[in-house]
Structure formats: structure tokens, C-alpha cells
Amino acid sequence: MHCPLFCSVLILDYLLRLPELLRACWWMVEVWLA
């Protein structure tokens, strides 16, 4: 199965945003627990 170009771009964009989202969630958890 061949993934279209826009599909690859969406996956790449998601992977690039994931660390930023995890960092934001972790920051919120630290603030909430502090």
C-alpha cells in the first residue's frame, strides 16, 4: 500500500509536534502537582 504525499506530510508533522506536546503535558502535570 502506497501512502500519498499528504499522508506522509501529516505523519511527519505529527511526529515533529509530539515531543512539544509531551513537554507541554509534562509541564502542566508538574505545575498541577507542585
N, CA, C and O of each residue as an XYZ file, in Angstrom:
136
protein
N       0.843     -1.184      0.000
C       0.000      0.000      0.000
C       0.888      1.248      0.000
O       1.782      1.391      0.834
N       0.624      2.144     -0.950
C       1.437      3.351     -1.064
C       0.748      4.510     -0.360
O      -0.403      4.834     -0.651
N       1.465      5.128      0.567
C       0.889      6.256      1.302
C       1.069      7.525      0.478
O       2.181      7.825      0.043
N       0.002      8.265      0.261
C       0.099      9.502     -0.517
C       1.024     10.525      0.144
O       1.353     10.422      1.326
N       1.431     11.509     -0.649
C       2.367     12.516     -0.154
C       1.787     13.290      1.025
O       2.473     13.513      2.023
N       0.524     13.700      0.912
C      -0.064     14.484      2.008
C      -0.163     13.661      3.288
O      -0.086     14.203      4.390
N      -0.335     12.350      3.134
C      -0.380     11.469      4.305
C       0.985     11.461      4.989
O       1.069     11.534      6.215
N       2.048     11.372      4.198
C       3.399     11.371      4.754
C       3.692     12.694      5.451
O       4.328     12.725      6.504
N       3.218     13.793      4.848
C       3.442     15.109      5.448
C       2.721     15.211      6.789
O       3.269     15.750      7.751
N       1.491     14.694      6.854
C       0.743     14.740      8.112
C       1.434     13.910      9.191
O       1.510     14.328     10.347
N       1.937     12.733      8.814
C       2.629     11.877      9.777
C       3.899     12.561     10.267
O       4.199     12.546     11.461
N       4.650     13.168      9.332
C       5.887     13.843      9.701
C       5.595     15.021     10.624
O       6.300     15.229     11.611
N       4.558     15.791     10.303
C       4.173     16.935     11.126
C       3.778     16.469     12.521
O       4.129     17.105     13.515
N       3.043     15.352     12.599
C       2.621     14.801     13.889
C       3.833     14.391     14.727
O       3.895     14.670     15.924
N       4.800     13.721     14.077
C       5.986     13.274     14.797
C       6.816     14.457     15.283
O       7.445     14.387     16.339
N       6.819     15.549     14.509
C       7.583     16.723     14.915
C       6.907     17.447     16.072
O       7.583     18.036     16.915
N       5.576     17.407     16.117
C       4.843     18.089     17.185
C       4.783     17.261     18.468
O       4.614     17.822     19.551
N       4.916     15.947     18.369
C       4.727     15.069     19.518
C       5.618     15.427     20.711
O       5.106     15.538     21.825
N       6.945     15.615     20.523
C       7.776     15.971     21.686
C       7.333     17.281     22.335
O       7.379     17.418     23.557
N       6.904     18.240     21.516
C       6.454     19.524     22.059
C       5.192     19.341     22.887
O       5.050     19.945     23.951
N       4.268     18.503     22.399
C       3.033     18.247     23.136
C       3.324     17.507     24.436
O       2.726     17.807     25.469
N       4.235     16.545     24.390
C       4.576     15.797     25.597
C       5.217     16.712     26.631
O       4.958     16.590     27.828
N       6.062     17.639     26.154
C       6.717     18.570     27.066
C       5.682     19.477     27.723
O       5.765     19.764     28.917
N       4.704     19.928     26.933
C       3.658     20.798     27.470
C       2.823     20.045     28.504
O       2.496     20.590     29.558
N       2.479     18.797     28.203
C       1.683     17.990     29.143
C       2.466     17.755     30.428
O       1.907     17.839     31.522
N       3.757     17.460     30.300
C       4.586     17.205     31.469
C       4.690     18.453     32.333
O       4.676     18.374     33.561
N       4.798     19.629     31.665
C       4.868     20.893     32.395
C       3.575     21.131     33.159
O       3.606     21.567     34.310
N       2.442     20.848     32.533
C       1.152     21.029     33.195
C       1.028     20.095     34.392
O       0.500     20.492     35.431
N       1.506     18.863     34.263
C       1.447     17.907     35.367
C       2.318     18.389     36.526
O       1.911     18.317     37.686
N       3.526     18.883     36.207
C       4.412     19.365     37.266
C       3.794     20.551     37.994
O       3.871     20.640     39.219
N       3.175     21.468     37.235
C       2.548     22.641     37.849
C       1.365     22.210     38.715
O       1.145     22.747     39.801
N       0.599     21.220     38.208
C      -0.579     20.762     38.942
C      -0.193     20.056     40.247
O      -0.877     20.200     41.260
N       0.901     19.296     40.215
C       1.317     18.551     41.402
C       2.103     19.422     42.372
O       2.160     19.118     43.563
N       2.701     20.480     41.890
C       3.540     21.319     42.743
C       2.699     22.078     43.778
O       3.245     22.835     44.582
